[in-house]
Amino acid sequence: MVFCCKSFRCRFTKGLDTVKVHIEFFGLPILTNIVGAVHEIEFEGNTLKDLIAQLTRRYGTGVERVLVDDEKRLNPYILAVINEELIVGHEERSEVRLTEGDRVIFTIMAGGG
């Protein structure tokens, strides 16, 4: 199950669109070095999984090694924030639908005490 903080408005879809989103990486210096700190990208598809696939095609497998686990799902140690909404729910997170102009932030899960 996928839960979005704030408005519970996660979207799921099956067709392919072309979408342009704004991406940022916080606490992930390897991705900042590969892709850049702030970036706009247009990609075919409309899910986080499609976005990560495009980033991997464009910038290499280093992106995939950080963002994806061995089962090709979003790495459980990576947080995805879409338009200021934290996306949680390990298994379905990569299927969350993106729309034109969304702001996607990838960051590492941190804890402490």
VEXGUPA-267824 format. One record per atom (N, C-alpha, C): atom name; chain; residue number from 1; x, y, z. Coordinates in pm, 1 decimal, decimal comma. Layout:
! residues N
NODE/atom/kette/nr/u/v/w
NODE/CA/A/NUM/X/Y/Z;
...
! end
This chain:
! residues 113
NODE/atom/kette/nr/u/v/w
NODE/N/A/1/83,7/-117,2/0,0;
NODE/CA/A/1/0,0/0,0/0,0;
NODE/C/A/1/88,6/124,0/0,0;
NODE/N/A/2/49,3/225,3/-72,8;
NODE/CA/A/2/124,2/350,7/-78,2;
NODE/C/A/2/45,0/457,3/-5,7;
NODE/N/A/3/110,7/530,8/79,6;
NODE/CA/A/3/47,3/640,3/151,0;
NODE/C/A/3/122,2/768,2/119,5;
NODE/N/A/4/51,5/873,8/97,8;
NODE/CA/A/4/112,3/1005,0/80,2;
NODE/C/A/4/76,3/1087,7/202,3;
NODE/N/A/5/176,3/1151,4/257,9;
NODE/CA/A/5/147,4/1242,6/367,2;
NODE/C/A/5/63,7/1357,6/312,5;
NODE/N/A/6/-5,1/1426,2/394,2;
NODE/CA/A/6/-88,3/1542,9/365,0;
NODE/C/A/6/-219,5/1505,3/298,1;
NODE/N/A/7/-222,4/1482,1/167,6;
NODE/CA/A/7/-351,4/1477,9/99,2;
NODE/C/A/7/-394,4/1340,5/49,6;
NODE/N/A/8/-312,5/1238,5/63,1;
NODE/CA/A/8/-348,2/1103,6/20,6;
NODE/C/A/8/-392,9/1102,3/-125,6;
NODE/N/A/9/-318,5/1173,6/-212,8;
NODE/CA/A/9/-361,0/1185,3/-351,8;
NODE/C/A/9/-267,9/1113,4/-448,9;
NODE/N/A/10/-208,5/1003,8/-408,5;
NODE/CA/A/10/-120,8/929,5/-499,4;
NODE/C/A/10/-200,6/885,6/-622,0;
NODE/N/A/11/-130,7/885,3/-734,2;
NODE/CA/A/11/-196,0/849,7/-859,1;
NODE/C/A/11/-124,9/729,4/-919,4;
NODE/N/A/12/-199,7/635,9/-971,4;
NODE/CA/A/12/-142,8/519,6/-1037,9;
NODE/C/A/12/-200,7/513,9/-1178,8;
NODE/N/A/13/-118,5/466,5/-1273,7;
NODE/CA/A/13/-166,3/463,3/-1411,1;
NODE/C/A/13/-94,3/356,5/-1490,5;
NODE/N/A/14/-145,2/324,6/-1605,3;
NODE/CA/A/14/-79,3/230,7/-1694,3;
NODE/C/A/14/-40,3/299,2/-1823,8;
NODE/N/A/15/-86,1/384,8/-1893,3;
NODE/CA/A/15/-40,3/430,4/-2024,0;
NODE/C/A/15/90,9/504,1/-2021,9;
NODE/N/A/16/147,9/529,2/-2139,7;
NODE/CA/A/16/273,4/602,9/-2149,0;
NODE/C/A/16/248,2/744,4/-2199,6;
NODE/N/A/17/298,9/840,0/-2129,2;
NODE/CA/A/17/293,1/980,2/-2164,8;
NODE/C/A/17/436,2/1030,9/-2168,6;
NODE/N/A/18/454,2/1153,0/-2212,8;
NODE/CA/A/18/581,7/1221,6/-2197,1;
NODE/C/A/18/559,3/1330,4/-2094,3;
NODE/N/A/19/642,6/1329,2/-1990,4;
NODE/CA/A/19/625,5/1418,7/-1876,9;
NODE/C/A/19/756,8/1490,5/-1850,0;
NODE/N/A/20/748,6/1618,7/-1814,5;
NODE/CA/A/20/865,7/1694,4/-1771,9;
NODE/C/A/20/849,9/1726,1/-1624,5;
NODE/N/A/21/951,6/1685,0/-1544,6;
NODE/CA/A/21/948,5/1709,1/-1400,8;
NODE/C/A/21/1078,4/1776,1/-1357,2;
NODE/N/A/22/1074,3/1834,9/-1241,6;
NODE/CA/A/22/1189,3/1899,7/-1179,1;
NODE/C/A/22/1240,8/1802,6/-1073,6;
NODE/N/A/23/1369,8/1764,7/-1080,5;
NODE/CA/A/23/1423,6/1671,1/-981,9;
NODE/C/A/23/1536,1/1735,5/-902,4;
NODE/N/A/24/1546,6/1692,6/-777,6;
NODE/CA/A/24/1653,8/1738,1/-689,4;
NODE/C/A/24/1700,8/1620,2/-605,8;
NODE/N/A/25/1826,5/1626,7/-562,8;
NODE/CA/A/25/1884,0/1523,8/-476,8;
NODE/C/A/25/1937,9/1591,0/-351,9;
NODE/N/A/26/1895,9/1543,9/-234,8;
NODE/CA/A/26/1946,7/1595,7/-107,5;
NODE/C/A/26/2012,8/1481,7/-31,8;
NODE/N/A/27/2134,7/1502,7/13,9;
NODE/CA/A/27/2204,4/1400,3/90,5;
NODE/C/A/27/2251,4/1283,8/7,7;
NODE/N/A/28/2253,6/1300,3/-122,2;
NODE/CA/A/28/2298,5/1195,5/-214,1;
NODE/C/A/28/2406,5/1253,7/-305,8;
NODE/N/A/29/2526,2/1278,4/-251,7;
NODE/CA/A/29/2629,0/1347,5/-329,4;
NODE/C/A/29/2670,0/1275,1/-456,5;
NODE/N/A/30/2663,2/1142,7/-458,2;
NODE/CA/A/30/2700,1/1070,9/-580,3;
NODE/C/A/30/2604,4/1105,5/-694,1;
NODE/N/A/31/2474,5/1118,1/-662,3;
NODE/CA/A/31/2377,8/1153,9/-766,6;
NODE/C/A/31/2390,3/1299,9/-806,1;
NODE/N/A/32/2419,8/1385,2/-710,6;
NODE/CA/A/32/2442,2/1525,5/-742,4;
NODE/C/A/32/2560,3/1539,3/-836,7;
NODE/N/A/33/2665,3/1459,9/-814,6;
NODE/CA/A/33/2782,4/1463,6/-903,3;
NODE/C/A/33/2750,3/1410,4/-1042,7;
NODE/N/A/34/2666,2/1308,2/-1050,5;
NODE/CA/A/34/2633,4/1246,9/-1179,9;
NODE/C/A/34/2533,4/1332,3/-1257,6;
NODE/N/A/35/2426,4/1373,5/-1193,1;
NODE/CA/A/35/2313,5/1438,1/-1260,1;
NODE/C/A/35/2314,9/1589,6/-1242,9;
NODE/N/A/36/2358,1/1637,3/-1127,5;
NODE/CA/A/36/2350,9/1778,8/-1093,5;
NODE/C/A/36/2253,7/1796,4/-977,6;
NODE/N/A/37/2265,7/1904,6/-905,5;
NODE/CA/A/37/2185,0/1925,9/-785,3;
NODE/C/A/37/2037,8/1948,8/-817,4;
NODE/N/A/38/2011,3/2027,5/-917,2;
NODE/CA/A/38/1874,6/2060,1/-956,5;
NODE/C/A/38/1866,8/2040,3/-1106,5;
NODE/N/A/39/1762,4/1973,5/-1150,4;
NODE/CA/A/39/1758,3/1936,7/-1291,0;
NODE/C/A/39/1613,4/1922,0/-1337,0;
NODE/N/A/40/1587,3/1957,3/-1458,7;
NODE/CA/A/40/1456,8/1933,0/-1518,8;
NODE/C/A/40/1475,9/1826,5/-1624,2;
NODE/N/A/41/1388,5/1729,5/-1627,1;
NODE/CA/A/41/1403,6/1619,7/-1721,8;
NODE/C/A/41/1268,4/1584,5/-1781,9;
NODE/N/A/42/1269,6/1557,4/-1910,4;
NODE/CA/A/42/1151,3/1509,2/-1981,3;
NODE/C/A/42/1174,7/1361,9/-2009,6;
NODE/N/A/43/1074,4/1279,1/-1983,9;
NODE/CA/A/43/1091,4/1135,7/-2003,2;
NODE/C/A/43/962,0/1073,3/-2051,2;
NODE/N/A/44/974,8/958,7/-2117,9;
NODE/CA/A/44/858,0/884,6/-2163,1;
NODE/C/A/44/810,9/796,7/-2049,5;
NODE/N/A/45/684,3/804,0/-2020,9;
NODE/CA/A/45/625,9/732,0/-1909,8;
NODE/C/A/45/565,9/831,6/-1813,2;
NODE/N/A/46/527,1/784,6/-1696,7;
NODE/CA/A/46/466,8/876,1/-1600,6;
NODE/C/A/46/474,8/825,6/-1457,5;
NODE/N/A/47/571,7/739,1/-1428,7;
NODE/CA/A/47/587,2/688,2/-1293,0;
NODE/C/A/47/729,7/715,0/-1243,3;
NODE/N/A/48/749,4/701,3/-1113,3;
NODE/CA/A/48/885,2/711,7/-1058,3;
NODE/C/A/48/977,1/609,1/-1123,8;
NODE/N/A/49/925,5/490,4/-1147,4;
NODE/CA/A/49/1003,0/384,3/-1211,9;
NODE/C/A/49/1049,1/429,0/-1351,1;
NODE/N/A/50/960,2/491,6/-1427,4;
NODE/CA/A/50/995,2/542,2/-1560,6;
NODE/C/A/50/1100,1/652,6/-1550,8;
NODE/N/A/51/1085,2/740,7/-1452,1;
NODE/CA/A/51/1182,1/848,8/-1432,0;
NODE/C/A/51/1320,0/792,1/-1401,1;
NODE/N/A/52/1327,2/694,5/-1309,8;
NODE/CA/A/52/1455,6/634,2/-1275,1;
NODE/C/A/52/1516,2/562,3/-1395,3;
NODE/N/A/53/1433,0/496,5/-1475,4;
NODE/CA/A/53/1482,4/429,6/-1596,4;
NODE/C/A/53/1543,6/531,5/-1692,4;
NODE/N/A/54/1479,0/646,7/-1709,0;
NODE/CA/A/54/1532,5/750,6/-1797,4;
NODE/C/A/54/1662,7/807,9/-1741,8;
NODE/N/A/55/1667,7/832,7/-1610,6;
NODE/CA/A/55/1791,2/881,9/-1549,6;
NODE/C/A/55/1905,4/782,7/-1570,2;
NODE/N/A/56/1874,4/653,0/-1557,9;
NODE/CA/A/56/1975,6/548,7/-1578,4;
NODE/C/A/56/2023,5/547,5/-1723,2;
NODE/N/A/57/1930,2/556,7/-1818,1;
NODE/CA/A/57/1969,3/560,4/-1960,3;
NODE/C/A/57/2055,8/682,2/-1990,5;
NODE/N/A/58/2018,2/795,4/-1935,5;
NODE/CA/A/58/2086,7/920,0/-1966,7;
NODE/C/A/58/2220,3/935,0/-1894,2;
NODE/N/A/59/2227,1/892,5/-1767,5;
NODE/CA/A/59/2345,2/920,2/-1685,6;
NODE/C/A/59/2423,2/796,9/-1642,4;
NODE/N/A/60/2374,3/677,2/-1674,2;
NODE/CA/A/60/2448,7/555,7/-1643,2;
NODE/C/A/60/2395,7/478,7/-1523,3;
NODE/N/A/61/2455,8/362,6/-1502,6;
NODE/CA/A/61/2406,6/269,9/-1401,5;
NODE/C/A/61/2433,3/316,0/-1258,2;
NODE/N/A/62/2517,7/416,7/-1238,9;
NODE/CA/A/62/2539,2/470,5/-1104,9;
NODE/C/A/62/2410,1/519,7/-1043,2;
NODE/N/A/63/2323,5/576,0/-1124,6;
NODE/CA/A/63/2192,7/623,6/-1077,5;
NODE/C/A/63/2110,8/506,0/-1026,6;
NODE/N/A/64/2104,1/401,8/-1105,6;
NODE/CA/A/64/2025,7/284,5/-1068,0;
NODE/C/A/64/2080,8/217,9/-941,9;
NODE/N/A/65/2212,8/210,0/-929,4;
NODE/CA/A/65/2272,9/147,0/-810,8;
NODE/C/A/65/2232,9/217,6/-681,8;
NODE/N/A/66/2212,3/348,7/-688,3;
NODE/CA/A/66/2173,7/424,5/-568,8;
NODE/C/A/66/2022,6/418,5/-544,8;
NODE/N/A/67/1942,9/433,1/-648,0;
NODE/CA/A/67/1798,4/450,0/-631,3;
NODE/C/A/67/1716,9/321,2/-630,5;
NODE/N/A/68/1773,0/210,2/-679,7;
NODE/CA/A/68/1694,5/88,9/-699,4;
NODE/C/A/68/1756,1/-27,2/-621,3;
NODE/N/A/69/1670,6/-112,2/-563,6;
NODE/CA/A/69/1720,3/-229,8/-492,1;
NODE/C/A/69/1737,7/-347,5/-587,7;
NODE/N/A/70/1775,8/-463,0/-534,1;
NODE/CA/A/70/1801,6/-581,6/-616,8;
NODE/C/A/70/1677,6/-632,8/-688,0;
NODE/N/A/71/1560,4/-599,1/-637,7;
NODE/CA/A/71/1434,6/-642,9/-699,1;
NODE/C/A/71/1375,2/-537,2/-792,4;
NODE/N/A/72/1457,4/-437,4/-827,3;
NODE/CA/A/72/1418,9/-329,3/-920,9;
NODE/C/A/72/1307,6/-241,4/-866,5;
NODE/N/A/73/1297,7/-231,6/-733,3;
NODE/CA/A/73/1203,9/-139,9/-668,9;
NODE/C/A/73/1284,6/-23,7/-612,1;
NODE/N/A/74/1216,9/84,4/-580,9;
NODE/CA/A/74/1284,4/198,4/-520,7;
NODE/C/A/74/1352,6/153,3/-392,2;
NODE/N/A/75/1480,6/185,2/-379,9;
NODE/CA/A/75/1561,4/147,3/-264,9;
NODE/C/A/75/1490,3/187,7/-135,2;
NODE/N/A/76/1478,8/95,3/-37,8;
NODE/CA/A/76/1407,2/128,3/85,6;
NODE/C/A/76/1476,3/235,6/169,5;
NODE/N/A/77/1602,3/265,8/141,7;
NODE/CA/A/77/1674,8/370,1/215,2;
NODE/C/A/77/1665,8/506,3/147,5;
NODE/N/A/78/1594,4/512,3/36,7;
NODE/CA/A/78/1575,6/637,2/-36,6;
NODE/C/A/78/1432,8/685,1/-15,4;
NODE/N/A/79/1418,6/811,0/18,1;
NODE/CA/A/79/1286,6/872,2/29,8;
NODE/C/A/79/1256,3/947,3/-98,7;
NODE/N/A/80/1134,6/935,1/-144,9;
NODE/CA/A/80/1087,9/1011,4/-260,1;
NODE/C/A/80/982,7/1109,7/-210,2;
NODE/N/A/81/1001,1/1236,3/-244,3;
NODE/CA/A/81/907,4/1341,3/-206,4;
NODE/C/A/81/857,2/1403,9/-336,0;
NODE/N/A/82/727,5/1401,5/-355,8;
NODE/CA/A/82/668,6/1457,3/-477,1;
NODE/C/A/82/579,5/1572,9/-436,1;
NODE/N/A/83/615,0/1690,9/-484,4;
NODE/CA/A/83/538,1/1811,4/-451,5;
NODE/C/A/83/515,0/1824,8/-301,4;
NODE/N/A/84/620,8/1804,7/-226,0;
NODE/CA/A/84/621,4/1818,8/-80,6;
NODE/C/A/84/542,2/1710,6/-8,3;
NODE/N/A/85/510,6/1600,3/-75,2;
NODE/CA/A/85/441,5/1487,1/-13,9;
NODE/C/A/85/535,2/1368,8/-10,5;
NODE/N/A/86/562,2/1317,6/108,1;
NODE/CA/A/86/648,3/1202,2/125,4;
NODE/C/A/86/575,3/1077,3/78,1;
NODE/N/A/87/640,1/1001,1/-8,7;
NODE/CA/A/87/581,1/877,9/-60,4;
NODE/C/A/87/640,1/761,9/19,2;
NODE/N/A/88/555,0/685,4/85,9;
NODE/CA/A/88/599,6/570,3/163,9;
NODE/C/A/88/521,5/447,1/120,3;
NODE/N/A/89/574,1/330,0/152,2;
NODE/CA/A/89/512,3/204,7/109,2;
NODE/C/A/89/605,5/139,6/10,1;
NODE/N/A/90/698,4/59,9/58,1;
NODE/CA/A/90/812,0/10,3/-19,4;
NODE/C/A/90/773,4/-51,0/-154,0;
NODE/N/A/91/674,2/-135,6/-158,6;
NODE/CA/A/91/652,3/-211,9/-279,7;
NODE/C/A/91/590,8/-133,5/-394,6;
NODE/N/A/92/505,0/-39,4/-366,8;
NODE/CA/A/92/435,8/29,8/-474,7;
NODE/C/A/92/490,4/169,4/-503,6;
NODE/N/A/93/589,6/216,1/-429,3;
NODE/CA/A/93/635,9/354,1/-446,0;
NODE/C/A/93/680,0/384,7/-588,1;
NODE/N/A/94/743,4/289,2/-653,3;
NODE/CA/A/94/794,9/317,0/-787,5;
NODE/C/A/94/683,9/330,2/-891,2;
NODE/N/A/95/561,1/292,0/-856,8;
NODE/CA/A/95/448,3/302,1/-949,9;
NODE/C/A/95/367,9/430,4/-932,2;
NODE/N/A/96/407,3/517,3/-841,2;
NODE/CA/A/96/335,5/643,1/-822,2;
NODE/C/A/96/346,5/726,1/-949,3;
NODE/N/A/97/235,4/779,2/-993,6;
NODE/CA/A/97/227,7/853,9/-1119,1;
NODE/C/A/97/277,8/996,7/-1101,8;
NODE/N/A/98/352,3/1043,4/-1200,4;
NODE/CA/A/98/399,3/1180,8/-1204,6;
NODE/C/A/98/324,2/1255,6/-1313,3;
NODE/N/A/99/304,3/1384,8/-1293,1;
NODE/CA/A/99/240,5/1466,9/-1395,2;
NODE/C/A/99/330,4/1585,6/-1427,4;
NODE/N/A/100/302,5/1648,8/-1538,0;
NODE/CA/A/100/381,3/1762,2/-1587,5;
NODE/C/A/100/403,8/1865,6/-1477,0;
NODE/N/A/101/530,3/1902,6/-1458,9;
NODE/CA/A/101/564,6/2007,1/-1364,1;
NODE/C/A/101/585,2/1962,0/-1220,8;
NODE/N/A/102/567,3/1832,1/-1193,1;
NODE/CA/A/102/588,8/1783,5/-1056,5;
NODE/C/A/102/732,1/1811,3/-1012,7;
NODE/N/A/103/749,5/1831,5/-883,4;
NODE/CA/A/103/881,7/1847,1/-822,8;
NODE/C/A/103/911,1/1718,3/-746,8;
NODE/N/A/104/1016,9/1647,9/-788,9;
NODE/CA/A/104/1053,6/1520,0/-730,2;
NODE/C/A/104/1186,5/1536,6/-658,1;
NODE/N/A/105/1188,4/1503,3/-530,0;
NODE/CA/A/105/1311,5/1510,3/-451,4;
NODE/C/A/105/1345,4/1369,0/-404,3;
NODE/N/A/106/1468,4/1328,5/-430,5;
NODE/CA/A/106/1519,6/1204,1/-376,4;
NODE/C/A/106/1616,1/1238,8/-264,7;
NODE/N/A/107/1601,4/1173,5/-150,4;
NODE/CA/A/107/1689,8/1197,0/-37,8;
NODE/C/A/107/1710,4/1065,2/36,1;
NODE/N/A/108/1813,0/1059,6/114,8;
NODE/CA/A/108/1841,9/938,2/189,3;
NODE/C/A/108/1766,4/940,8/321,9;
NODE/N/A/109/1718,3/823,9/362,1;
NODE/CA/A/109/1650,8/813,8/490,6;
NODE/C/A/109/1755,6/830,5/599,0;
NODE/N/A/110/1729,4/916,9/692,0;
NODE/CA/A/110/1825,2/942,9/799,7;
NODE/C/A/110/1755,7/926,2/933,2;
NODE/N/A/111/1831,6/884,7/1029,3;
NODE/CA/A/111/1779,2/870,8/1163,9;
NODE/C/A/111/1889,1/904,7/1263,1;
NODE/N/A/112/1851,9/917,8/1381,2;
NODE/CA/A/112/1952,8/948,9/1481,1;
NODE/C/A/112/1886,9/972,9/1615,7;
NODE/N/A/113/1967,3/1011,1/1704,5;
NODE/CA/A/113/1907,4/1033,0/1834,1;
NODE/C/A/113/1998,0/1112,0/1924,0;
! end
